[in-house]
Amino acid sequence: MENTWIRFLLPDDEYKRRNIMSYFAEAAILQLGVLVIMLILSRTGLISMDSELVLLLLLFGSAAYIGIRYILSGMEYTDIMTEKAFRKERKRIAVKSITFFLFFVGIYSLFYLFGAVSTSPVAILGVSILGAVILFITDYASLRRSYQKNKELID
């Protein structure tokens, strides 16, 4: 595994690296299956989809599958064992999400003020809030699952 070109995407921890590689393999097999089904359906005339759209959906679906599997695996926060550590990390996640929101709004507002984008300020706020909420939910779900898993290991 050390000789793979994908190693820059993988963590140093052997357990995490092995699990993530299995998630990549699962996603690739699912992607192949969906691609074969889509090919059969398009050849029979049951559906007609643009090939670029199909490829983008497969790419997004694979990335989403890997991300969801990682979040739900409970291996992100290996050092969260106590309620106090959980609350501290939850607070850090909230601060990170708020910082993301402020940074995103700030950068996007600069582009808006200089005329680089013509999106309305309401849309900027909507996308920023959505991004911050998704960031918080995914991090919190991972933290919660990791905490529960770590607590089970201790008991």
matplotlib code that plots the C-alpha trace (Angstrom):
import matplotlib.pyplot as plt

x = [0.0, 2.9, 3.7, 0.3, -0.1, -3.2, -1.2, -1.3, -5.1, -4.8, -4.2, -1.1, -3.0, -3.0, -6.6, -8.0, -6.0, -7.2, -10.9, -10.7, -9.2, -12.0, -14.5, -12.8, -13.1, -16.7, -17.5, -15.7, -17.6, -20.9, -19.9, -19.2, -22.5, -24.5, -22.6, -23.5, -27.1, -27.2, -25.6, -28.2, -31.1, -29.8, -29.3, -32.8, -34.3, -35.9, -34.0, -32.1, -29.6, -26.7, -23.4, -21.7, -24.5, -24.3, -20.5, -20.9, -23.6, -21.4, -18.4, -20.5, -22.2, -18.9, -17.5, -20.6, -20.6, -17.0, -17.7, -20.8, -19.1, -16.3, -18.6, -20.7, -17.7, -16.9, -13.1, -12.6, -12.2, -10.3, -9.4, -12.9, -13.6, -15.3, -18.3, -16.1, -13.9, -17.1, -18.5, -15.2, -15.0, -18.6, -17.9, -14.8, -17.0, -19.5, -16.8, -15.3, -18.7, -19.3, -15.8, -16.5, -19.8, -18.1, -15.1, -17.4, -19.7, -16.7, -14.9, -18.1, -19.1, -15.7, -16.3, -19.8, -18.6, -15.9, -18.5, -16.9, -20.2, -23.8, -25.5, -27.9, -26.8, -29.7, -28.4, -24.9, -26.3, -28.4, -25.4, -23.2, -25.7, -26.3, -22.6, -22.1, -25.0, -23.8, -20.3, -21.7, -24.0, -21.4, -18.7, -21.2, -22.5, -18.9, -18.1, -21.3, -20.6, -16.9, -17.8, -20.4, -17.9, -15.1, -17.4, -18.4, -14.7, -14.0, -17.0]
y = [0.0, 2.3, 2.3, 3.6, 7.0, 7.6, 7.7, 11.5, 11.2, 8.7, 9.2, 8.0, 5.7, 2.2, 1.4, 4.5, 4.0, 0.4, 1.3, 4.2, 2.0, -0.4, 2.5, 3.5, -0.1, -0.4, 2.9, 1.7, -1.5, 0.3, 2.8, 0.0, -1.6, 1.6, 2.3, -1.1, -0.7, 2.8, 1.4, -1.4, 1.0, 3.5, 0.8, -0.5, 2.9, 2.9, 6.1, 8.7, 10.7, 12.9, 11.1, 14.0, 14.2, 10.4, 10.7, 13.7, 11.9, 8.8, 10.9, 12.8, 9.6, 7.9, 10.8, 11.0, 7.3, 7.5, 10.6, 9.1, 5.8, 7.7, 9.9, 7.0, 4.7, 6.5, 6.6, 10.3, 11.3, 8.5, 10.5, 11.5, 9.2, 11.4, 13.7, 16.6, 15.9, 15.5, 18.8, 20.6, 19.1, 19.9, 23.5, 23.5, 22.1, 24.9, 27.5, 26.0, 26.1, 29.7, 30.6, 28.9, 30.9, 34.2, 33.5, 32.4, 35.4, 37.7, 36.4, 36.2, 39.7, 41.0, 39.4, 41.0, 44.4, 44.4, 43.2, 39.8, 38.0, 39.3, 37.0, 38.6, 39.0, 36.8, 33.9, 34.5, 34.2, 31.1, 29.2, 30.3, 29.1, 25.9, 25.2, 26.0, 23.8, 20.9, 21.2, 21.2, 18.3, 16.1, 16.9, 16.5, 13.1, 11.9, 13.1, 11.6, 8.2, 8.3, 9.1, 6.3, 3.8, 4.9, 4.6, 1.0, 0.1, 1.4, -0.5]
z = [0.0, 0.5, -3.2, -4.4, -6.0, -3.9, -0.6, -0.4, 0.2, 2.9, 6.6, 8.4, 10.8, 9.4, 10.6, 9.0, 5.8, 5.4, 6.0, 3.6, 0.9, 1.4, 1.0, -2.2, -3.5, -2.5, -4.3, -7.4, -7.5, -7.0, -9.6, -12.1, -11.3, -11.8, -15.0, -16.4, -15.5, -17.0, -20.2, -20.5, -19.8, -22.3, -25.0, -24.5, -24.8, -21.3, -20.3, -22.2, -20.3, -21.3, -20.9, -19.1, -16.6, -15.9, -15.4, -13.1, -11.1, -10.8, -9.6, -7.1, -5.9, -5.4, -3.4, -1.4, -0.6, 0.6, 2.7, 4.3, 5.0, 6.7, 8.7, 9.9, 10.7, 13.9, 13.4, 13.0, 16.6, 18.3, 21.3, 22.4, 25.3, 28.0, 28.1, 28.8, 25.7, 23.7, 24.7, 24.1, 20.6, 19.9, 20.8, 18.5, 15.6, 16.2, 16.1, 13.0, 11.3, 12.3, 11.1, 7.7, 7.4, 8.2, 5.9, 3.0, 3.4, 3.6, 0.5, -1.5, -0.5, -1.7, -5.1, -5.1, -4.2, -7.0, -9.5, -10.1, -9.4, -9.7, -7.3, -4.8, -1.2, -0.1, -2.3, -0.8, 2.7, 1.8, 0.3, 3.2, 5.8, 4.0, 3.8, 7.4, 8.5, 6.3, 7.8, 11.3, 10.8, 9.2, 11.8, 14.6, 13.2, 13.0, 16.5, 17.9, 16.3, 17.3, 20.9, 21.1, 19.5, 21.9, 24.9, 23.9, 23.6, 27.1, 28.7]

ax = plt.figure().add_subplot(projection="3d")
ax.plot(x, y, z, "-o")
ax.set_aspect("equal")
plt.show()
